[in-house]
Amino acid sequence: MVTGYEKYAIRAMKHSALDYLLKPVDADSLVSAVSKLDSKNLLEDPRLAHFNSLYQNELATIKSLMIMTQSGFKNILFENIVYVKSESGGYSIFHFADGTAELVSEPLAYFEELLAASAFLRVHRSHMVNLTKITRYDKKDSLVHLQGDIVLEVSVRKQSDLRKKMINT
């Protein structure tokens, strides 16, 4: 754990942190912390399993995302997102259930990583869908139908991922 607040040290250790670095981080402390990451011992370390469990539980409770739009910050509920489309120049467009859209100055890959533990899946290099908004998947034409009469292409490489996720959602 790296933070600028000393008061979180005990809390970090209770949550299975392997080490605690206070900002500004000095080189010796960083080297010492990294040396604790011996891969053989780390894989057997019960703290890692505990931390992973806490992390997965935390991800499951997150229901919204803060995005920076052209007009400022906006908190959006996952349930209101239908899909996210990649736009040239490292931008993304969020398309919402009410028919509105918001341009965000982050690439789709950024949101793909953030939403990986949620009900979202990148089904094409150009778009990521909210699996809860799928009304139909046409395997033959490789098209996914979303709420609001939206139809998007599913890339050949992502078809099996989509089928697996749909079964588990």
QUISULMO-V548216 format. One record per residue. RES is the residue in one letter. PSI is psi in whole degrees, 0 to 359 (none if undefined). OMEGA is omega in radians with two decimals (NA if undefined). NEAR is the number of other C-alpha atoms within 10 Angstrom. Layout:
res=RES psi=PSI omega=OMEGA near=NEAR
res=RES psi=PSI omega=OMEGA near=NEAR
This chain:
res=M psi=136 omega=3.09 near=14
res=V psi=126 omega=-3.14 near=17
res=T psi=166 omega=3.09 near=14
res=G psi=6 omega=-3.05 near=11
res=Y psi=115 omega=-3.12 near=10
res=E psi=331 omega=-3.06 near=12
res=K psi=346 omega=-3.12 near=9
res=Y psi=2 omega=-3.08 near=15
res=A psi=310 omega=-3.11 near=18
res=I psi=317 omega=3.12 near=11
res=R psi=319 omega=3.12 near=10
res=A psi=317 omega=-3.14 near=15
res=M psi=325 omega=3.08 near=14
res=K psi=334 omega=3.13 near=11
res=H psi=26 omega=3.00 near=15
res=S psi=26 omega=3.07 near=18
res=A psi=140 omega=3.12 near=17
res=L psi=332 omega=3.10 near=17
res=D psi=171 omega=-3.09 near=17
res=Y psi=118 omega=3.14 near=18
res=L psi=132 omega=3.13 near=17
res=L psi=132 omega=3.11 near=16
res=K psi=147 omega=-0.13 near=11
res=P psi=137 omega=-3.07 near=9
res=V psi=129 omega=3.08 near=12
res=D psi=155 omega=-3.02 near=10
res=A psi=318 omega=-3.11 near=9
res=D psi=318 omega=3.13 near=9
res=S psi=320 omega=3.13 near=14
res=L psi=314 omega=3.12 near=15
res=V psi=317 omega=3.14 near=10
res=S psi=317 omega=3.14 near=11
res=A psi=316 omega=-3.12 near=15
res=V psi=326 omega=3.14 near=12
res=S psi=338 omega=3.10 near=10
res=K psi=351 omega=-3.10 near=12
res=L psi=37 omega=3.07 near=13
res=D psi=115 omega=-2.99 near=9
res=S psi=324 omega=-3.14 near=10
res=K psi=311 omega=-3.11 near=8
res=N psi=325 omega=-3.10 near=10
res=L psi=320 omega=-3.14 near=14
res=L psi=334 omega=-3.14 near=12
res=E psi=356 omega=-3.07 near=10
res=D psi=120 omega=-3.13 near=13
res=P psi=338 omega=3.11 near=12
res=R psi=324 omega=3.14 near=17
res=L psi=316 omega=3.11 near=16
res=A psi=318 omega=3.12 near=14
res=H psi=314 omega=3.13 near=14
res=F psi=317 omega=3.13 near=16
res=N psi=320 omega=3.10 near=13
res=S psi=314 omega=3.10 near=12
res=L psi=317 omega=-3.12 near=14
res=Y psi=314 omega=-3.13 near=12
res=Q psi=320 omega=3.09 near=12
res=N psi=320 omega=3.12 near=11
res=E psi=316 omega=3.13 near=10
res=L psi=323 omega=-3.11 near=15
res=A psi=337 omega=-3.11 near=11
res=T psi=348 omega=-3.12 near=9
res=I psi=126 omega=-3.06 near=13
res=K psi=357 omega=-3.10 near=11
res=S psi=171 omega=-3.09 near=14
res=L psi=137 omega=3.07 near=14
res=M psi=122 omega=3.11 near=10
res=I psi=153 omega=3.08 near=18
res=M psi=115 omega=3.14 near=15
res=T psi=182 omega=3.12 near=15
res=Q psi=333 omega=-3.10 near=11
res=S psi=356 omega=3.14 near=8
res=G psi=199 omega=-3.13 near=7
res=F psi=146 omega=3.13 near=11
res=K psi=129 omega=3.09 near=13
res=N psi=121 omega=-3.10 near=10
res=I psi=137 omega=3.08 near=15
res=L psi=139 omega=3.12 near=13
res=F psi=322 omega=-3.08 near=19
res=E psi=342 omega=3.13 near=15
res=N psi=350 omega=-3.14 near=16
res=I psi=128 omega=3.06 near=22
res=V psi=309 omega=3.06 near=25
res=Y psi=166 omega=3.12 near=26
res=V psi=131 omega=-3.09 near=25
res=K psi=138 omega=3.08 near=20
res=S psi=139 omega=3.11 near=21
res=E psi=146 omega=-3.10 near=17
res=S psi=152 omega=3.12 near=9
res=G psi=16 omega=3.10 near=9
res=G psi=25 omega=3.12 near=13
res=Y psi=163 omega=3.04 near=14
res=S psi=150 omega=3.06 near=23
res=I psi=121 omega=3.06 near=20
res=F psi=128 omega=3.09 near=22
res=H psi=126 omega=-3.02 near=18
res=F psi=162 omega=-3.11 near=20
res=A psi=333 omega=-3.14 near=15
res=D psi=5 omega=3.10 near=10
res=G psi=355 omega=3.13 near=10
res=T psi=169 omega=3.12 near=9
res=A psi=154 omega=3.12 near=15
res=E psi=131 omega=3.07 near=16
res=L psi=131 omega=-3.11 near=19
res=V psi=139 omega=-3.08 near=19
res=S psi=51 omega=3.03 near=15
res=E psi=145 omega=3.13 near=18
res=P psi=160 omega=-3.14 near=17
res=L psi=324 omega=3.13 near=24
res=A psi=325 omega=3.11 near=17
res=Y psi=314 omega=-3.12 near=11
res=F psi=331 omega=3.08 near=17
res=E psi=316 omega=3.13 near=18
res=E psi=317 omega=-3.13 near=12
res=L psi=323 omega=-3.03 near=13
res=L psi=8 omega=-3.07 near=20
res=A psi=324 omega=-3.11 near=12
res=A psi=354 omega=3.14 near=13
res=S psi=189 omega=-3.11 near=17
res=A psi=48 omega=3.13 near=17
res=F psi=147 omega=3.11 near=26
res=L psi=134 omega=3.04 near=23
res=R psi=114 omega=-3.07 near=26
res=V psi=357 omega=-3.10 near=22
res=H psi=158 omega=3.13 near=18
res=R psi=342 omega=-3.09 near=14
res=S psi=348 omega=-3.11 near=18
res=H psi=154 omega=3.10 near=22
res=M psi=136 omega=-3.07 near=24
res=V psi=153 omega=2.99 near=24
res=N psi=114 omega=-3.06 near=21
res=L psi=334 omega=3.13 near=21
res=T psi=350 omega=-3.13 near=16
res=K psi=2 omega=3.12 near=21
res=I psi=129 omega=3.07 near=18
res=T psi=335 omega=-3.14 near=14
res=R psi=148 omega=3.02 near=12
res=Y psi=120 omega=-3.14 near=20
res=D psi=100 omega=-3.09 near=12
res=K psi=318 omega=-3.06 near=11
res=K psi=313 omega=-3.12 near=6
res=D psi=357 omega=-3.13 near=9
res=S psi=52 omega=-3.14 near=14
res=L psi=141 omega=3.05 near=17
res=V psi=132 omega=3.14 near=21
res=H psi=128 omega=-3.11 near=16
res=L psi=163 omega=3.06 near=21
res=Q psi=144 omega=3.14 near=16
res=G psi=21 omega=3.13 near=14
res=D psi=38 omega=3.11 near=8
res=I psi=133 omega=3.13 near=13
res=V psi=126 omega=-3.12 near=16
res=L psi=149 omega=3.11 near=19
res=E psi=144 omega=3.05 near=17
res=V psi=126 omega=-3.13 near=23
res=S psi=154 omega=-3.13 near=16
res=V psi=318 omega=-3.12 near=11
res=R psi=337 omega=-3.07 near=10
res=K psi=356 omega=-3.08 near=15
res=Q psi=314 omega=-3.12 near=16
res=S psi=323 omega=3.07 near=12
res=D psi=318 omega=-3.14 near=13
res=L psi=314 omega=3.13 near=21
res=R psi=316 omega=3.13 near=12
res=K psi=315 omega=-3.12 near=10
res=K psi=322 omega=-3.13 near=13
res=M psi=324 omega=3.11 near=15
res=I psi=323 omega=-3.08 near=7
res=N psi=359 omega=-3.11 near=8
res=T psi=none omega=NA near=10
